[in-house]
Every structure is written in structure tokens, then in C-alpha cells.
């Protein structure tokens, strides 16, 4: 019975081991998020302020703000996480890693805003 429990635990450990996604999947996700962000920005640029008087016209810009904001945030986090993994701080400390992640997000935000 003990041997069966040990083998079962080993099988569970093997089945639940973390798996890195393929590099092409990460690149496709990043491209998709960037595309959504750009489409949302284009939708907002095309919107005329004179249409603001009618609340029925607010749906598309509101959806563009929500979709663009979510995609942009996900893109920033994805890029910051990739840079953090490349650095691999080891035992440098959680605080140092968090500070560096905030600097990366800030730098990436400024870069993306500058592209527009």
C-alpha cells in the first residue's frame, strides 16, 4: 500500500509540474494584444467629439477604452514578466524583483505611449 501511495504521489508531481509555453505562443499572444491595443486606439482617434451629445454613441468608445486598456495592461505585464525571467534574480530578494518589475512596467508604458 505504501508503494502505491508513493508511486501515486510521484505521478501527481509529474502531472502537475509547471510547463513553459512555446516561444511562438508567447509571441502570438503579444502580437494579438498589441493588435487589440492599436485597434482600440484607432477607434478612439476616429471618434468625433460632436457625437458625444448622444449617449447611444458612447458604446463603441467605451468598449474601445475597456478592450484597449485591458490588452495594453496585459501586454505590459507580459513584457515585464519576460524581462524578469531573462534577468533571473535568484536570491536577490523579492523586494528588488518587485522594484525592478515596477520600473520595467513604467519604462514599457512610456515606450508604448511614445509609439502613438
MDAnalysis code that builds the backbone (N, CA, C; Angstrom):
import MDAnalysis as mda
import numpy as np

u = mda.Universe.empty(348, n_residues=116, atom_resindex=np.repeat(np.arange(116), 3), trajectory=True)
u.add_TopologyAttr("name", ["N", "CA", "C"] * 116)
u.add_TopologyAttr("resid", np.arange(1, 117))
u.add_TopologyAttr("resname", ["UNK", "UNK", "UNK", "UNK", "UNK", "UNK", "UNK", "UNK", "UNK", "UNK", "UNK", "UNK", "UNK", "UNK", "UNK", "UNK", "UNK", "UNK", "UNK", "UNK", "UNK", "UNK", "UNK", "UNK", "UNK", "UNK", "UNK", "UNK", "UNK", "UNK", "UNK", "UNK", "UNK", "UNK", "UNK", "UNK", "UNK", "UNK", "UNK", "UNK", "UNK", "UNK", "UNK", "UNK", "UNK", "UNK", "UNK", "UNK", "UNK", "UNK", "UNK", "UNK", "UNK", "UNK", "UNK", "UNK", "UNK", "UNK", "UNK", "UNK", "UNK", "UNK", "UNK", "UNK", "UNK", "UNK", "UNK", "UNK", "UNK", "UNK", "UNK", "UNK", "UNK", "UNK", "UNK", "UNK", "UNK", "UNK", "UNK", "UNK", "UNK", "UNK", "UNK", "UNK", "UNK", "UNK", "UNK", "UNK", "UNK", "UNK", "UNK", "UNK", "UNK", "UNK", "UNK", "UNK", "UNK", "UNK", "UNK", "UNK", "UNK", "UNK", "UNK", "UNK", "UNK", "UNK", "UNK", "UNK", "UNK", "UNK", "UNK", "UNK", "UNK", "UNK", "UNK", "UNK"])
u.atoms.positions = np.array([
    [0.816, -1.189, 0.000],
    [0.000, 0.000, 0.000],
    [0.862, 1.256, 0.000],
    [1.946, 1.238, 0.753],
    [2.825, 2.395, 0.842],
    [3.507, 2.650, -0.500],
    [3.852, 1.585, -1.189],
    [4.492, 1.731, -2.512],
    [3.519, 2.330, -3.524],
    [2.258, 1.961, -3.444],
    [1.246, 2.516, -4.344],
    [1.042, 4.003, -4.077],
    [1.045, 4.386, -2.797],
    [0.880, 5.798, -2.454],
    [2.071, 6.604, -2.948],
    [3.268, 6.054, -2.828],
    [4.474, 6.745, -3.285],
    [4.451, 6.920, -4.795],
    [4.067, 5.869, -5.512],
    [4.030, 5.978, -6.973],
    [2.928, 6.946, -7.416],
    [1.815, 6.954, -6.675],
    [0.734, 7.882, -6.999],
    [1.185, 9.320, -6.787],
    [1.892, 9.573, -5.680],
    [2.411, 10.912, -5.417],
    [3.413, 11.328, -6.491],
    [4.227, 10.412, -6.926],
    [5.183, 10.704, -7.993],
    [4.476, 11.039, -9.303],
    [3.433, 10.276, -9.594],
    [2.662, 10.556, -10.801],
    [1.987, 11.924, -10.723],
    [1.461, 12.263, -9.563],
    [0.841, 13.575, -9.382],
    [1.868, 14.703, -9.543],
    [3.051, 14.529, -8.928],
    [4.093, 15.541, -9.073],
    [4.472, 15.731, -10.534],
    [4.600, 14.651, -11.247],
    [4.968, 14.719, -12.665],
    [3.858, 15.366, -13.496],
    [2.613, 15.047, -13.193],
    [1.490, 15.589, -13.958],
    [1.274, 17.069, -13.677],
    [1.572, 17.516, -12.471],
    [1.319, 18.898, -12.094],
    [2.563, 19.782, -12.167],
    [3.614, 19.285, -12.767],
    [4.841, 20.081, -12.906],
    [4.575, 21.258, -13.843],
    [5.142, 22.436, -13.538],
    [4.929, 23.599, -14.412],
    [5.510, 23.358, -15.804],
    [4.791, 23.848, -16.793],
    [5.215, 23.685, -18.178],
    [5.350, 25.066, -18.800],
    [6.469, 25.324, -19.427],
    [6.677, 26.597, -20.114],
    [5.960, 26.563, -21.460],
    [5.234, 27.621, -21.789],
    [4.585, 27.653, -23.102],
    [5.633, 27.815, -24.199],
    [5.333, 27.343, -25.398],
    [6.283, 27.509, -26.501],
    [6.507, 28.992, -26.797],
    [7.693, 29.321, -27.275],
    [8.045, 30.717, -27.558],
    [7.100, 31.323, -28.594],
    [6.688, 30.534, -29.576],
    [5.795, 31.072, -30.611],
    [4.431, 31.449, -30.044],
    [3.972, 30.737, -29.020],
    [2.693, 31.070, -28.388],
    [2.786, 32.420, -27.678],
    [3.883, 32.644, -26.990],
    [4.081, 33.918, -26.292],
    [4.141, 35.060, -27.309],
    [4.843, 34.846, -28.415],
    [4.952, 35.879, -29.444],
    [3.593, 36.157, -30.089],
    [2.818, 35.093, -30.360],
    [1.481, 35.282, -30.938],
    [0.574, 36.039, -29.985],
    [0.646, 35.718, -28.689],
    [-0.160, 36.413, -27.695],
    [0.230, 37.888, -27.639],
    [1.527, 38.171, -27.658],
    [1.990, 39.551, -27.629],
    [1.538, 40.307, -28.878],
    [1.625, 39.674, -30.033],
    [1.176, 40.315, -31.276],
    [-0.327, 40.596, -31.244],
    [-1.103, 39.648, -30.717],
    [-2.554, 39.825, -30.633],
    [-2.910, 40.965, -29.683],
    [-2.255, 41.006, -28.530],
    [-2.525, 42.087, -27.572],
    [-2.140, 43.441, -28.153],
    [-1.030, 43.493, -28.864],
    [-0.613, 44.748, -29.487],
    [-1.616, 45.175, -30.554],
    [-2.116, 44.213, -31.325],
    [-3.102, 44.497, -32.358],
    [-4.407, 45.045, -31.751],
    [-4.855, 44.428, -30.657],
    [-6.081, 44.896, -29.994],
    [-5.886, 46.312, -29.466],
    [-4.734, 46.566, -28.879],
    [-4.446, 47.901, -28.351],
    [-4.448, 48.939, -29.466],
    [-3.834, 48.610, -30.590],
    [-3.788, 49.543, -31.719],
    [-5.174, 49.776, -32.316],
    [-5.972, 48.706, -32.433],
    [-7.326, 48.872, -32.965],
    [-8.177, 49.750, -32.052],
    [-8.018, 49.575, -30.747],
    [-8.776, 50.404, -29.795],
    [-8.351, 51.866, -29.904],
    [-7.056, 52.094, -30.039],
    [-6.569, 53.473, -30.181],
    [-7.081, 54.091, -31.479],
    [-7.097, 53.314, -32.564],
    [-7.612, 53.813, -33.841],
    [-9.100, 54.145, -33.737],
    [-9.851, 53.301, -33.034],
    [-11.290, 53.548, -32.853],
    [-11.509, 54.845, -32.082],
    [-10.708, 55.064, -31.059],
    [-10.860, 56.293, -30.276],
    [-10.434, 57.522, -31.067],
    [-9.414, 57.387, -31.908],
    [-8.982, 58.514, -32.734],
    [-10.045, 58.897, -33.763],
    [-10.761, 57.900, -34.276],
    [-11.761, 58.140, -35.313],
    [-13.065, 58.702, -34.744],
    [-13.232, 58.622, -33.445],
    [-14.466, 59.064, -32.826],
    [-14.510, 60.578, -32.778],
    [-15.620, 61.126, -33.149],
    [-15.786, 62.578, -33.173],
    [-16.389, 63.061, -31.862],
    [-15.863, 64.137, -31.354],
    [-16.369, 64.683, -30.094],
    [-17.788, 65.212, -30.230],
    [-18.175, 65.599, -31.444],
    [-19.532, 66.106, -31.625],
    [-20.573, 65.011, -31.386],
    [-20.178, 63.755, -31.498],
    [-21.115, 62.651, -31.277],
    [-21.329, 62.376, -29.787],
    [-20.623, 63.058, -28.940],
    [-20.699, 62.823, -27.507],
    [-22.038, 63.245, -26.910],
    [-22.749, 64.083, -27.577],
    [-24.040, 64.560, -27.055],
    [-25.070, 63.435, -26.940],
    [-24.980, 62.466, -27.823],
    [-25.945, 61.376, -27.838],
    [-25.357, 60.166, -27.104],
    [-25.907, 59.775, -25.964],
    [-25.349, 58.655, -25.197],
    [-25.357, 57.320, -25.945],
    [-26.184, 57.181, -26.965],
    [-26.192, 55.937, -27.732],
    [-24.882, 55.740, -28.478],
    [-24.154, 56.819, -28.707],
    [-22.880, 56.729, -29.420],
    [-21.704, 56.435, -28.495],
    [-21.944, 56.264, -27.224],
    [-20.859, 56.059, -26.269],
    [-20.412, 54.599, -26.173],
    [-21.178, 53.672, -26.728],
    [-20.885, 52.249, -26.551],
    [-19.549, 51.871, -27.203],
    [-19.350, 52.239, -28.439],
    [-18.110, 51.844, -29.133],
    [-16.864, 52.456, -28.493],
    [-16.863, 53.746, -28.165],
    [-15.674, 54.281, -27.494],
    [-15.440, 53.662, -26.114],
    [-16.525, 53.402, -25.395],
    [-16.365, 52.778, -24.081],
    [-15.779, 51.371, -24.216],
    [-16.271, 50.630, -25.194],
    [-15.720, 49.295, -25.442],
    [-14.260, 49.378, -25.869],
    [-13.919, 50.383, -26.667],
    [-12.533, 50.556, -27.097],
    [-11.631, 50.882, -25.917],
    [-12.109, 51.700, -24.995],
    [-11.312, 52.037, -23.809],
    [-11.088, 50.791, -22.948],
    [-12.142, 50.021, -22.734],
    [-12.022, 48.825, -21.901],
    [-11.113, 47.789, -22.566],
    [-11.359, 47.487, -23.836],
    [-10.549, 46.481, -24.536],
    [-9.104, 46.937, -24.675],
    [-8.907, 48.178, -25.048],
    [-7.550, 48.690, -25.201],
    [-6.799, 48.747, -23.893],
    [-7.483, 49.149, -22.842],
    [-6.851, 49.200, -21.531],
    [-6.462, 47.823, -21.025],
    [-7.359, 46.867, -21.179],
    [-7.069, 45.507, -20.731],
    [-5.937, 44.889, -21.544],
    [-5.993, 45.056, -22.858],
    [-4.947, 44.488, -23.711],
    [-3.608, 45.175, -23.455],
    [-3.633, 46.480, -23.281],
    [-2.393, 47.207, -23.008],
    [-1.774, 46.802, -21.684],
    [-2.608, 46.641, -20.667],
    [-2.113, 46.206, -19.363],
    [-1.536, 44.801, -19.439],
    [-2.237, 43.899, -20.118],
    [-1.740, 42.535, -20.270],
    [-0.419, 42.523, -21.037],
    [-0.312, 43.362, -22.055],
    [0.916, 43.447, -22.836],
    [2.073, 43.942, -21.976],
    [1.816, 44.960, -21.161],
    [2.859, 45.468, -20.267],
    [3.314, 44.400, -19.281],
    [2.373, 43.693, -18.696],
    [2.718, 42.660, -17.730],
    [3.461, 41.505, -18.387],
    [3.052, 41.132, -19.585],
    [3.716, 40.055, -20.307],
    [5.168, 40.409, -20.605],
    [5.403, 41.623, -21.075],
    [6.766, 42.049, -21.390],
    [7.611, 42.190, -20.128],
    [7.031, 42.719, -19.053],
    [7.782, 42.857, -17.801],
    [8.137, 41.490, -17.233],
    [7.224, 40.547, -17.340],
    [7.497, 39.199, -16.837],
    [8.602, 38.530, -17.645],
    [8.579, 38.720, -18.968],
    [9.619, 38.133, -19.807],
    [10.986, 38.697, -19.430],
    [11.059, 40.013, -19.220],
    [12.326, 40.631, -18.848],
    [12.781, 40.149, -17.476],
    [11.843, 39.950, -16.568],
    [12.203, 39.462, -15.235],
    [12.754, 38.050, -15.306],
    [12.200, 37.234, -16.165],
    [12.697, 35.863, -16.317],
    [14.075, 35.835, -16.961],
    [14.308, 36.746, -17.890],
    [15.624, 36.810, -18.527],
    [16.683, 37.195, -17.504],
    [16.332, 38.061, -16.574],
    [17.263, 38.525, -15.556],
    [17.548, 37.451, -14.525],
    [16.517, 36.695, -14.145],
    [16.611, 35.639, -13.140],
    [17.380, 36.092, -11.905],
    [16.737, 36.865, -11.041],
    [17.460, 37.440, -9.913],
    [17.960, 36.437, -8.886],
    [17.463, 35.238, -8.909],
    [17.919, 34.243, -7.944],
    [17.491, 34.621, -6.537],
    [18.459, 34.742, -5.636],
    [18.162, 35.059, -4.244],
    [18.322, 36.552, -3.943],
    [18.227, 37.395, -4.953],
    [18.407, 38.835, -4.761],
    [17.331, 39.419, -3.870],
    [16.214, 38.793, -3.779],
    [15.165, 39.258, -2.879],
    [13.908, 39.643, -3.619],
    [12.812, 39.442, -2.956],
    [11.511, 39.736, -3.542],
    [11.337, 41.237, -3.746],
    [11.827, 42.030, -2.798],
    [11.673, 43.478, -2.913],
    [12.403, 44.019, -4.137],
    [13.622, 43.558, -4.370],
    [14.372, 44.013, -5.536],
    [13.665, 43.627, -6.836],
    [13.133, 42.413, -6.862],
    [12.418, 41.956, -8.054],
    [11.160, 42.784, -8.290],
    [10.438, 43.117, -7.217],
    [9.220, 43.921, -7.354],
    [9.552, 45.334, -7.824],
    [10.602, 45.918, -7.267],
    [11.005, 47.260, -7.699],
    [11.413, 47.272, -9.162],
    [12.159, 46.266, -9.572],
    [12.582, 46.184, -10.968],
    [11.382, 45.977, -11.883],
    [10.406, 45.178, -11.455],
    [9.205, 44.967, -12.267],
    [8.433, 46.271, -12.441],
    [8.337, 47.069, -11.384],
    [7.656, 48.363, -11.496],
    [8.399, 49.292, -12.441],
    [9.727, 49.300, -12.382],
    [10.498, 50.127, -13.311],
    [10.297, 49.655, -14.749],
    [10.244, 48.327, -14.946],
    [10.028, 47.781, -16.293],
    [8.657, 48.174, -16.830],
    [7.637, 48.071, -15.989],
    [6.283, 48.438, -16.424],
    [6.230, 49.922, -16.769],
    [6.868, 50.748, -15.954],
    [6.889, 52.190, -16.213],
    [7.609, 52.495, -17.525],
    [8.760, 51.875, -17.737],
    [9.525, 52.091, -18.965],
    [8.755, 51.613, -20.192],
    [8.107, 50.464, -20.072],
    [7.338, 49.911, -21.194],
    [6.128, 50.789, -21.497],
    [5.489, 51.334, -20.468],
    [4.355, 52.233, -20.673],
    [4.788, 53.479, -21.430],
    [5.898, 54.071, -20.997],
    [6.393, 55.260, -21.694],
    [6.752, 54.936, -23.145],
    [7.309, 53.748, -23.393],
    [7.679, 53.371, -24.755],
    [6.442, 53.192, -25.624],
    [5.405, 52.539, -25.081],
    [4.189, 52.327, -25.863],
    [3.450, 53.636, -26.126],
    [3.423, 54.517, -25.141],
    [2.760, 55.807, -25.347],
    [3.524, 56.627, -26.360],
    [4.845, 56.514, -26.334],
    [5.673, 57.248, -27.283],
    [5.494, 56.770, -28.720],
    [5.108, 55.503, -28.918],
    [4.895, 54.954, -30.270],
    [3.669, 55.572, -30.921],
    [2.720, 56.044, -30.164],
    [1.475, 56.595, -30.689],
    [1.706, 57.972, -31.066],
])
